[in-house]
Every structure is written in C-alpha cells, then in structure tokens.
Amino acid sequence: MRRLFGVSRLGRYLDAAPDDAHLPCAQTAHRHGFALLSIVADVERLPLRDRSVELAYVHDGLHHIERPYAGLAEMMRVAAAAVSVTEPARAAVTRAAAAVGIAKQVEEAGNVVERLSFDAVVGAVRAAGFEVTLAERYAMFYRHEPGTAMRTLSKRPFFPLARAAIGIGNLAFGGRGNKLTVQGVRRGP
C-alpha cells in the first residue's frame, strides 16, 4: 500500500485523533489503496523537511487562511515532485455574487474569504521551480449543502445533460471563471 501524507487545519477535525480512520480524507485514501498519515498542523509552518513528500495538494483550503500564499509557498517547499492547487479565484462574477449576498466575503467564523489570483498562483508555482503542466480557470457554483435543483440535476437522466451544459458553459466563459486549478511538476534536481 502506498503512503500519503495529509494535513488538516479544519476546526471540525481538531478534536479527532490525527490518524482517525473516520476522517473523510483517510476514507478516500483507503478507498484508492493509500495509507494516509494525517496530522493537524499549520500550513504556513509544516513540520516536514524540504521536498519530503511527493505531492502537495490542496482543494479549497488556502482561501480559509489569512495568508494563502504563505501556505502555498510552504506546500511547494515540502513537495518533491509535484504540486496541485484548486481554489476559488478572484473573479468579477464572484464580486457580483457577493454584492447580492450569494457569495460570502466573510465566513461564519469571522475570517475573510481570500480568493486567489490566477496569475499569482501560476507565478508562484513557476518561481518555486515547478514546470506548470496545467493552469486554467473554470466556472463553478455549489453550496456545501446542495439544494433541490442540484440534487435533481445530479441524478439520471438529468446528470449527463447538466454535465454537458456545464462543459459548454466553461468552453465559452471558463477563462473568466471563479475557480482555478494549477498543477506543476518539478523537473530535475
């Protein structure tokens, strides 16, 4: 079984033992044949040596912290082979959604939602010595608790149609989308 390393800074998991098998990330890793070593740590000061993990990955985590680019820099420091970032992007559509109350500027906990700059993330990944292999923006709307419309569109026969509509929308407007994904691989020493 391959081993992964995961860091969780999410408050709802802090009262769980670091390697508890009930953590969603541990369940997903196990389902895919990985053993997950999980710790609770500050992403701005990871207790790991330089280039000590193969892949550093974040999905919707950096925008919850005060200094997301410091967290990104720390991820790249510990990544030996690759880094993958998927986060909310600064976007006009999000500013408009926030103005009418659809998107949040400040979370219930009081922290500001720090949406990331696409160009800044791409530049940081390159500056850290990674070759950017994928960098794109796309449009996405979701709530943590899906409503009736989303639950309906996620079922047959609607799901293939909804997925195709989203794909067409992202072809047309994704470059200005509210999500970003950037992947980079380290070439050479």
N, C-alpha and C positions, 0 to 999 in steps of 0.2 A: 504494500500500500504506500502510495506517495504521501509526503508530508507537506502540509501548507502551514502558513503562519498567519493568523488573523489578529487584528487589533480592533477592539470595540471601545468607543468612548461614549456610547449611548447610555444615558442615565437609566433607562428601564432595565438594562442588563447589569448594572453595577452591583446589585445585591445577589447576583448569581456567582457561583464559583467560576473562575476563569475558564475552566475546561468543561463546564456543564454541557452534556450532550443535548440538552433541550434548546440551546441557542439556535436560532434559525440558520446562522452561517455554518455551524457544526453539522446540522442536519443535511444541509445542501452539500457540503464537502463529503460527508459519508456516503450520500446517495451517488456521488460521482467517483467513489473509490479513493478518496483522500483522507488521511488522518489530519486533523486540524489542531494545531497548537494555538490556543486563543488566550490573549492576555488583555487586561484593561490597562491602557497606557495613554499618555498624552501624545497625540500625533505630531506635535511640534518638537518632542524630545523622546523619540523611540529608544528603548533600551536594547538596541541592536548595533552590531558593528557595520561599518561601511560595506555595502554590497554583500550582505549576509543572507538575503532571501532572493530567490529567482525572480519573482514577480511581485510588484507592489500594485495593488488595485484598490480603487475607491469608486463606489457608486453612491452618489447623493449623500456624501458625508462631510466634505470640506466646507460646503456652504453653511453648515451649522456652527462653525467655529469663527472666532473673531479675526483670525489671521490665516485665511485659507491657503495663501501662497507659501506661508511658512510650513504648513502641513504638507503641501505638495513638495517643497524642497526636501523635507525630511524623508518622504516616501522615496524620492529619487536617490537620496543618499544611500538608503539601505538596499535598493534594487540592484541586483547583479546583472540581470538580463533584460528585463522589460518593465514598463510602467503603463498602466491603463487608468484613465480618468474619465468618468462620466458624471457630469454635474450640471446644475442649472446655469444657463448662460445669461449674461446681460443682454436683454432684447427689448425692442420697442413694444412688442406685444405684451411682454410681462409688465412693463411700466404702465401700459394702458389697463391691463387686468388689475393691477394693484390700485390704480386710481379709482376703479369702480368696486373695489372690495373682493374681487375674485381671487387674486393672488395676495399672499401675505408679504409685508415688508418686515414685520417683527413677529416672531413666533410667540406662542403662549408663555414660554419660559422667559421671555424678555430679550432674547438675543436677536440681533438684526440678521436677516437672511442675506448672506454675502454671495450674490450671483457673480460668477467668474467671467472674465474677459477671454474670449476665444483666442485672440492674438497673444495675450499674456501667457496663457497656458501653453500654447504651441511654442512660444519663445522660450519659456522656462524649461520645457522638455528638451528642446534643442540645446540650450545653453548648458544643461546638465550632462551633455554628451550622448544623448539618445538620438537615433535617427527616427523621425516621425514617420510611421507607416500608415497611419490613418488619422485624419483630422477632419471632423465635419460637425455641422450643426443640424439639428432637426427639430421639428415641432412636436410637442407632446403636451397633452392635458390629462391630468389624473388627480384624483383625490385619494388620500390614504384609505378612506372607506368609499368604495365605488357606489355610485347611485344606481337607480333602477335602469337608466339608459345604458350605462356601461356594462352592467351585469347582463342585460339583454343582448347587447352587441357582441358580447364575449361568447355567446352560445351559437350553436348551429341553428338555422342556416345562415345567420347574420354575420358570424365572425369572418368568413372569407371575404365577404363584401366590405365589411368595415376595414379589414386589413388592406384591401386593395385601395379603398378610398384614402386611407392614411398614407399609403405609399405614393399615390398620385399627388396628394397634397404636399408631401415632403419633396417630391421632384420639383414642384412648382415654387414652393415657399420655404423649404427646409433650410436653405442657406441663411435665412434670417430667423431661424427657429430659436426657441427658448431653452434648448438643451444642447450640450456639447459633448463630444467624445473625442479623446485624443489618446492614441497609443504610440508608444515608442519602444524601440529595441536598441540595446547597447551593442555597437559593433566594435570589435577589437578590445584591447585592454581597458 
